[in-house]
Amino acid sequence: MTYNGKGNAQYNLSSQYLKAGGEGEIYDIIGQSGLVAKIYKPGKVNYEKERKLIKMVSSPPDKSVLTQIAWPYDVLYNAGNFVGFVMPKMKINEDLNVIYEYGSTAKYRTMQWENRIIIAQNLCVVLNYIHDSGYVCGDLNPKNISVDPVTGFVVFLDTDSYHIVDLLNVYRCDVGMPEYLPVEIHKKMHGGKNLATAPLPTFSMDTDNFALAVHVFQLLMNGVHPFACAVIPSQSSVPHPQPSDNIEKGEFPFMQNIPGIRIPVFAPKISILPKDLQDLFKRAFIDGHTSPDLRPKPDEWHSALVGLTQELKTCKKFAHHQYYKSLSSCPWCEADKAFEKIMENTSTPARSQINTSGVPPRPSVSAPVRTNWVGAFFGTLGKILLLIGFYLPQILGVLISILGLYFMVTANWDFGDFFMGAVFIAIGIAIYITKWKGLLIGGGLIGLFYMCTS
């Protein structure tokens, strides 16, 4: 079937889809091997999604990173009706969450620590470019990130769910995994609200930075979530909190003493990391709990991770065990032994160790993080304009209502002034509630009022 793009482009889609999901199907585009099309299911199409995609198509991130982001290329229509979009065809490997698996059944249990560090570096590179372009991801859960386990190359997927803003509109990201959402978003979802109904603003670069810190932690720390924990057996009356519970309470068990709680048995202590990385995690999960802007940015993580790759040594027993060279013993061997002991005590088959004599090829690293000053300037300008666009109508609404109240108080029983004051108050309230739409309508009504009374 043939669909039309925003311009004169036409796209002839294959008859069979490549992949189906909850929102729609992905199709090859005949004659354009580098592109695919996502066609939404009828119930998933709406005007807001169309406007969001048009915005994304018109202002993509830096072209040097587009090979690692499934960014919309064109918007698709059928008989004038919005139906989906075109995007680059990406090489899909493993979901990032597969890399986090631990135990005898883990697919990549013999992956070297250096490989994991380089994957973390590449996450930083891609997110840095997205932020430099003034965009926010929002839903940075591991199933939206594809990883090549050999090279460390990463690809960000499902970008049509990103949190996109401009001067007049906020196109929400209305999905997210609780374990990758910071405290400020969890609190906004109290009272039965969800990401589609929570009061704005929700996602920001600070919330992206929280999710990035979680991923970096999991890559460095045996796949363990930074807010995962275990209950101390002697204090079994303590309820077992989930990571999302600890996120909201600001309880980071790797750096804070929490009554009745300890870190998971197969998790190494955070002291295995260099001091600079420990400090970054403190900023991300402790300081950032009350001050989100203190969370480290992608380029800060990248710099520390590059330094770590230059300070590694290999375990004498297992070639895939690498660790910070200042340590006197292998933390991964210690974590494995502790885990096996627990498994033996619970009559569960112990985790098998695999000694690989060959060292995997060194992974490739994405282009290093660089500061794009033009992108950073316009990204900052965009955030300022967003704040102005978000709050200016409300401020004007309040001022107009105050002006109306002034007219009413000083009317001195003059019906005309009293009525004008009441009209201004009504218009001010309308502008406050409906923002820019109310501002335009209100401006027209004020103008009409003056024409009729002059």
C-alpha positions in Angstrom: 0.0 0.0 0.0 1.2 3.5 -0.8 1.2 6.3 1.8 2.1 10.0 1.4 4.6 12.0 3.3 4.4 15.7 4.4 5.8 16.9 1.0 5.5 15.1 -2.3 7.2 11.9 -1.1 5.4 8.6 -1.5 6.2 5.4 0.3 5.2 1.9 -0.9 5.0 -0.4 2.1 5.5 -4.2 2.0 2.4 -6.3 2.5 3.8 -8.1 5.6 4.9 -6.3 8.7 8.3 -6.9 10.2 7.2 -6.5 13.8 4.0 -5.8 15.7 3.6 -4.0 19.0 1.0 -2.5 21.2 0.8 0.7 19.2 1.2 -0.5 15.7 3.2 -2.5 13.1 6.6 -1.8 11.5 6.9 -2.3 7.7 9.7 -2.3 5.2 9.5 0.4 2.5 9.9 -1.0 -1.0 12.8 0.5 -2.8 14.2 2.2 0.3 16.2 -0.3 2.3 17.4 2.2 4.8 13.9 3.2 6.0 10.9 1.6 7.7 7.4 2.8 8.5 5.4 2.5 11.7 1.7 2.4 11.1 -0.4 3.0 14.2 -3.4 1.1 15.2 -6.6 3.1 14.7 -7.1 3.7 18.5 -3.5 5.0 18.8 -3.8 7.9 16.3 -4.4 11.4 17.6 -3.8 15.0 16.7 -1.2 15.6 19.4 0.9 12.7 18.2 0.8 14.0 14.7 2.0 17.5 15.8 4.7 16.0 17.9 6.1 14.0 15.0 5.9 17.0 12.7 8.0 18.9 15.2 10.5 16.1 15.5 10.9 15.7 11.7 11.5 19.4 11.3 14.2 19.7 13.9 16.3 16.5 14.2 19.3 16.2 16.5 22.9 16.5 15.2 23.3 14.3 12.1 26.4 12.6 13.6 24.2 10.7 16.1 21.2 9.9 13.9 22.7 6.4 13.2 22.0 5.7 16.9 18.5 7.2 17.3 15.4 5.9 15.5 14.4 9.5 14.9 11.3 10.2 12.7 12.1 11.0 9.1 8.7 11.8 7.7 5.0 11.8 8.7 2.7 9.4 6.9 -0.9 10.0 5.6 -3.5 7.9 3.9 -6.2 9.9 2.1 -5.2 12.9 4.1 -5.5 11.2 7.5 -2.5 10.8 9.7 -1.5 7.1 10.1 2.1 6.9 11.2 5.7 7.9 10.4 8.9 6.9 8.6 12.1 6.3 10.4 15.6 4.9 9.7 15.9 1.1 9.7 18.1 0.3 12.7 20.1 -2.8 13.3 18.5 -4.3 16.4 20.6 -6.5 18.7 19.9 -7.1 22.4 17.7 -5.1 24.7 19.8 -3.4 27.3 17.9 -5.3 30.1 19.4 -8.6 28.8 22.9 -7.2 29.6 21.7 -6.7 33.2 20.8 -10.4 33.8 22.8 -12.3 36.4 23.2 -16.0 37.2 23.8 -19.3 35.5 21.1 -18.6 32.8 22.4 -15.0 32.1 23.2 -14.8 28.4 26.2 -12.5 28.8 27.5 -13.7 32.1 31.1 -13.7 30.7 31.0 -10.2 29.2 34.0 -8.3 30.3 33.5 -5.3 32.6 35.3 -3.1 30.0 32.5 -3.9 27.5 29.9 -2.8 30.0 31.8 0.4 30.8 31.9 1.2 27.1 28.2 0.6 26.7 27.7 3.1 29.5 29.9 5.6 27.7 27.9 5.2 24.5 24.6 5.8 26.4 26.2 9.1 27.6 27.2 10.1 24.1 23.7 9.6 22.6 21.9 11.3 25.4 24.3 14.2 25.4 23.5 14.9 21.7 19.7 14.6 22.3 20.0 17.1 25.2 22.2 19.4 23.2 19.4 19.5 20.6 17.0 20.7 23.3 15.0 17.4 23.5 14.0 15.2 26.4 13.6 11.4 26.1 11.3 10.7 29.0 10.9 7.0 28.9 14.5 5.8 29.1 13.7 2.2 30.1 16.2 -0.6 29.0 13.7 -2.1 26.6 13.9 1.1 24.5 17.7 0.8 24.1 19.3 -1.8 21.8 22.9 -2.9 22.4 25.5 -4.7 20.3 27.1 -6.8 23.0 30.4 -7.2 21.1 31.0 -3.6 20.0 29.0 -1.7 22.6 27.1 0.2 20.0 23.8 1.5 21.3 20.6 2.5 19.5 17.7 4.5 21.1 14.3 3.2 20.0 10.6 4.3 20.4 11.5 7.9 20.0 7.8 8.7 19.1 7.1 8.5 22.8 9.7 11.2 23.7 8.7 14.3 25.7 8.7 17.1 23.1 8.1 20.8 23.9 8.0 24.0 22.0 7.0 27.6 22.9 3.2 26.9 22.7 2.8 23.1 23.4 4.0 20.2 25.5 3.7 16.9 23.7 3.8 14.4 26.6 5.7 11.3 27.1 2.9 9.3 28.7 4.8 6.0 29.3 7.5 5.0 31.7 8.9 2.2 33.8 8.7 3.1 37.6 12.2 1.9 38.3 13.7 4.6 35.9 11.5 7.5 37.1 12.8 9.9 39.7 11.0 11.0 42.9 9.5 14.2 41.4 7.6 12.2 38.8 6.5 9.5 41.3 5.0 12.2 43.5 3.1 13.7 40.6 1.4 10.4 40.1 -0.2 10.3 43.5 -3.9 10.2 43.8 -4.5 7.8 40.9 -2.8 10.0 38.3 -0.6 8.6 35.5 2.0 10.0 33.1 -0.8 11.1 30.8 -2.7 13.0 33.5 0.0 14.1 36.0 0.4 17.9 36.3 3.0 19.4 34.1 5.9 19.8 33.9 6.8 16.1 34.2 9.8 14.9 32.2 12.9 17.1 31.8 16.6 16.7 31.2 17.0 16.2 35.0 14.7 13.2 34.9 16.7 11.8 31.9 19.8 12.3 33.9 18.3 10.2 36.7 17.5 7.3 34.3 21.0 7.5 32.8 22.5 7.2 36.3 20.5 4.1 37.0 21.7 2.5 33.7 25.3 3.4 34.4 25.0 1.9 37.9 23.5 -1.3 36.6 26.2 -1.7 34.0 29.0 -1.2 36.6 27.4 -3.2 39.4 26.5 -6.7 38.2 23.2 -5.5 36.8 21.8 -4.5 40.2 19.4 -1.6 40.3 20.8 1.1 42.6 17.6 1.1 44.7 17.2 -2.7 44.9 17.7 -4.1 48.4 17.2 -7.2 50.5 15.7 -7.6 54.0 18.1 -8.6 56.8 16.8 -12.0 57.9 17.0 -11.2 61.6 14.7 -8.3 60.9 12.2 -10.2 58.7 9.3 -8.1 60.0 10.6 -5.3 57.8 8.5 -5.2 54.6 10.5 -5.7 51.4 10.5 -2.4 49.6 10.6 -2.3 45.8 13.1 -0.1 44.0 10.4 2.4 43.2 9.5 2.7 46.9 13.1 3.5 47.7 13.3 6.0 44.9 10.4 7.9 46.3 11.7 7.8 49.9 15.2 8.7 48.7 16.8 5.6 50.3 19.9 4.6 48.4 21.1 1.4 50.2 24.5 1.4 48.7 25.5 4.6 50.5 22.9 5.0 53.3 22.2 2.9 56.4 18.6 1.8 56.2 17.2 -0.1 59.2 16.5 -3.7 58.4 17.8 -3.4 54.8 21.0 -4.4 53.0 22.2 -4.5 49.4 21.5 -7.6 47.4 23.9 -10.5 48.0 25.4 -10.6 44.5 25.9 -6.8 44.4 29.4 -5.5 45.1 29.9 -2.7 47.5 30.0 0.8 45.9 33.6 1.1 47.3 34.8 -1.0 44.4 34.4 2.1 42.2 36.9 5.0 42.0 36.0 8.0 44.2 34.9 10.2 41.3 32.3 7.7 40.3 31.1 7.3 43.9 30.7 11.0 44.1 28.7 11.1 40.9 26.3 8.4 42.2 25.9 10.4 45.5 24.9 13.5 43.5 22.5 11.4 41.3 20.7 9.5 44.0 21.1 11.4 47.3 21.8 15.1 46.5 19.6 14.8 43.4 16.6 13.5 45.5 15.9 17.0 46.7 17.8 19.0 44.1 17.3 17.4 40.7 19.5 19.9 38.9 22.5 18.4 40.9 22.3 15.1 39.0 25.4 14.5 36.8 25.0 15.3 33.2 26.0 12.8 30.4 29.4 14.4 29.7 30.3 14.2 33.4 29.6 10.4 33.4 31.4 10.0 30.2 34.6 11.6 31.5 34.6 9.5 34.6 34.0 6.3 32.6 36.8 7.0 30.2 39.1 7.4 33.1 37.9 4.0 34.6 38.7 2.1 31.4 42.3 3.2 31.8 42.5 1.9 35.4 41.5 -1.8 35.0 43.2 -5.0 35.8 42.1 -8.6 35.0 41.3 -11.3 37.6 43.9 -14.2 37.7 41.1 -16.8 37.8 38.5 -15.5 35.3 39.5 -13.6 32.2 36.1 -11.8 32.0 36.5 -10.5 35.5 38.0 -7.0 35.3 38.1 -4.5 38.1 39.5 -1.2 39.4 43.3 -1.6 39.8 43.4 -0.1 43.3 41.5 -3.1 44.7 43.4 -5.9 46.3 41.0 -8.7 45.2 38.4 -9.4 42.5 35.0 -8.1 43.6 33.2 -10.3 41.1 34.7 -13.5 42.5 33.6 -12.4 46.0 30.0 -11.6 44.7 29.8 -14.9 43.0 30.9 -16.8 46.1 28.3 -14.9 48.3 25.6 -15.7 45.8 26.5 -19.4 45.5 26.5 -19.7 49.3 23.0 -18.3 49.5 21.8 -20.6 46.7 23.3 -23.6 48.5 21.5 -22.7 51.8 18.2 -22.4 49.9 18.7 -25.8 48.1 18.8 -24.0 44.7 21.3 -25.0 42.0 24.4 -22.7 42.3 25.4 -20.3 39.7 28.0 -21.9 37.4 31.2 -20.2 36.6 32.6 -20.1 33.1 36.3 -19.5 32.6 36.9 -18.1 29.1 40.5 -18.3 28.0 39.9 -16.0 25.1 39.4 -12.2 25.6 36.6 -10.8 23.4 37.5 -8.1 20.9 37.7 -4.6 22.4 34.4 -2.8 21.9 34.2 0.3 19.8 33.2 3.6 21.3 30.9 6.1 19.8 32.3 9.5 19.0 33.4 11.1 22.3 31.1 13.6 24.0 31.8 17.0 22.8 30.2 20.3 23.7 28.1 21.5 20.9 28.0 25.2 21.9 25.5 26.2 19.3 23.2 23.3 20.3 23.8 24.0 23.9 22.9 27.7 23.4 19.7 27.0 21.6 18.9 24.1 24.0 19.1 26.6 26.9 17.2 29.2 24.9 14.5 26.6 24.2 14.2 25.8 27.9 13.8 29.5 28.8 11.2 30.0 26.1 9.4 26.9 27.3 9.2 28.3 30.8 8.0 31.7 29.4 5.4 29.9 27.2 4.3 27.7 30.0 3.8 30.4 32.7 3.3 33.7 30.8 -0.4 33.1 30.0 -1.1 32.3 33.6 0.8 35.4 34.8 -1.2 37.5 32.4 -4.4 35.9 33.5 -3.7 36.8 37.1 -2.8 40.4 36.2 -5.9 40.9 34.0 -8.1 39.5 36.9 -6.4 41.9 39.3 -7.0 44.8 36.9 -10.7 43.7 36.7 -10.9 43.6 40.5 -9.4 47.1 40.6 -12.1 48.4 38.2 -14.8 46.9 40.3 -13.5 48.2 43.6 -13.1 51.8 42.2 -16.3 51.8 40.2 -18.1 54.0 42.7 -21.5 52.5 41.7 -20.8 53.2 38.1 -22.4 50.2 36.3 -20.1 50.5 33.2 -16.8 50.3 35.3 -18.2 47.6 37.5 -19.3 45.5 34.4 -15.9 46.1 32.7 -14.2 44.9 35.9 -16.3 41.7 35.9 -15.5 41.1 32.3 -11.8 41.4 32.9 -11.9 39.0 35.8 -13.8 36.4 33.7 -11.3 36.9 30.9 -8.3 36.6 33.3 -9.7 33.4 34.7 -10.2 32.0 31.2 -6.7 32.8 30.2 -5.3 31.3 33.4 -7.1 28.0 32.8 -6.7 27.6 29.0 -3.3 29.3 28.6 -2.5 30.4 25.1 -5.9 29.7 23.6 -7.5 31.8 26.3 -5.0 34.5 25.8 -5.9 34.8 22.1 -9.6 34.6 22.8 -9.3 37.0 25.7 -7.3 39.5 23.7 -10.0 39.4 21.0 -12.8 39.9 23.6 -11.0 42.8 25.2 -10.5 44.4 21.8 -14.1 43.9 21.0 -15.2 45.3 24.4 -13.2 48.5 23.8 -14.6 48.9 20.3 -18.2 48.6 21.6 -17.6 51.0 24.5 -15.6 53.6 22.7 
